[in-house]
């Protein structure tokens, strides 16, 4: 069965619209400006983000397995301070104070 085009769906759906785009999916990739013209206001890419995370985790685990630590991939890692900021450690610790 043929998948509906995001262009055809956009013409029939009320505002606002969300589209799930990713490389290798059934929905053809459409440029962001064109999607905006069609009324799409939110583009999500969870598959691409998951696949990127999987690749990064594999590379890090391979380095740890091979070398005993992640030193070989340290340039690709977020700093510890950045990690703390992103996961909002200070905010969570303040809740318990």
N, C-alpha and C positions, 0 to 999 in steps of 0.2 A: 504494500500500500504506500502510495506517495505521501510524503510529509507536506503539510501546508507551508507555504512560503510566509516568512515574517511580514512581507509586504501585504499579502492577502489577508492575513490575520489582523494586521493593524487597521486595515480599512473597515473591518467588521466589529472590532472591540472598542468599548468606550474608554475614555481617558481615566487615569493614567495607565501606561502600559509598562510591563517588565519583560525583558527577554534574557534568556540564559544562552550565552554565547561561549563556545570554546572550540579550539582547533580539533578537528577530527570528529565533530558531532554531526548530527543529521541536518541541523539548521545551517544554511550557508552563512558564512561570515559576511556581515553587512557593515560598511563604514559607519562610525559613530554619528557623523553629521547626517547621513541618510536616515538612520534610525530616529534621530531627533525630529527630522522632518515628518516621519511617519507617526510621531506621537509617543515613541518610546521614551520614558523618562528615567528608567533604571535598567542598567545592563549588569548582569551578574556573571561571574566567571569562576564558579567554585571548582569545577573540574581542573582547569588550568592551575589554579592555586594549590589544589591537593597534589597534582602531579609534580609541580615544582617543589613542594615540601617533601614528597617522597624521594625525589632525586637528591635533594640536599641531605636528607637523613641518611640515605644509602651511602653517599660520598663520605659523610662524617663517620658512619659506622665502619666503612671499609678502612679508613685511615686509622681509627682506633684499633680495629682488629689486626691490621698490618703492623702498626707502629707502637701500639700501647697507649696512644693519646691522640688528640685531635690537632696537634701542632701543624700538620701538613695542610690543613684546610682552614687555619685560623683567620686568614684574610677574608674568607667567605662567611665568617660568623659575625653576628651582631655582637657589640661589646656587652660586657656584663651590665654596665650602667644603662645601656639602651634597653636591654632585656628587662631590667628592673622597672624602667619607666613604662614600657609597653604593657607589662603585666600588672602595673600599678601596685607594686609591692608596698610602697609607703602608705598608700591609701588604705589598704587592707590591714596593715599593722596598726594604723591609727584607730581603726574601728575597735580593736581589742584593748586599746589603752583606756 
